[in-house]
Amino acid sequence: MLVLARKLNESIMIGDDIEVVVIDIKGDQVKLGIRAPKSVTVHRMEIYQDIKQENIAATKSEFDPGKLRELSDLFKSELSEKKEKKKKSE
């Protein structure tokens, strides 16, 4: 792991297009600003780990094409209910 010391408003570059800037320092908390291309996803570590776990779980789940039809029917019925409620409120 590379460890760098930076002061307020100083930054580091990762590659040619990602900049990490120290925005604020209060007590034991440091606020960082990250400039990166839109194609680069940036997450806090705990969010990244949640996404990773969800992706792993999704690959282990069994796909049932029969349920796909049931879900589309459910969405259709929800949409019709919303339309009916909207008409009644008008």
N, C-alpha and C positions, 0 to 999 in steps of 0.2 A: 504494500500500500504506500502510495506517495502521500506525504504529509506536507502541506504548505501553510505558512502563516500569512494572513492577509489582514489589513486594517480596514476600517470603515471606508466605503466607496472604492476599494481596490477590487480587482477581479482576477480570474484565471481563465485561460482558454483551453477548451477540450477540442482538439482537432482544429479545423479552420473555421467552424461555424457555430460552436457552442461556447457561450460566455457565462460564467458564474460570477455574480457581483455581490459583495457584502453590502447589504442595504442598511442594516441596523444591528446594534449590539446592545442588549439590555440584560444585565445580570448574566445568567447562564444560557440565555437564548440568543441565537444569531439568526437574523432574517437574511435569506439569500434571494437574489433575483436571478432568473435563468433566461437567457436569450438563446433560443434554438429554433431551427426550421420547424415548420408545422408538421413535417413528416417524422420528427423525432418526438416520441412520447416521453413525458416527464411525470413521474409520480413520486409521492413520498414512499419510503420503503414499506411501511405497513400496508398501504394501498396496493403496491406492486405485489406483495406477498399474497394478499387476498385474491387478486386477479389471477395470479399463478395457480393458487389452490383451486379456484373455480374452474379454470381451464383443465386442470388435471381431473377434477371430478366429472366434468362434461365429457371427457374422452372415455371415462369408465362407464358412463350411463348407457343403457341400451336404447336404441332408437326403435320406436314402434310406429311405422307409417300409419297404422290404423288410428292412433291417437291424433295424428296431424289433422285428419278429417274432423275429429271431434272438436279440436281446438278451433278450427275455422268456423264450425257451426256455432261454437260458443261466442266468438267475436261477432258473428252476424247477429246473434240474438241480442248481445249487448248493444250493438249499434242501433238495432230497431227500437230497443227500450229507450235509448237516449233520444232518438228522434220523436218517439211518442211523448216523452216528458217535455221536450222542447215545444211541441205543438200545443200541449195542454197549458203551458205557461204563457203562450202568446195571446 
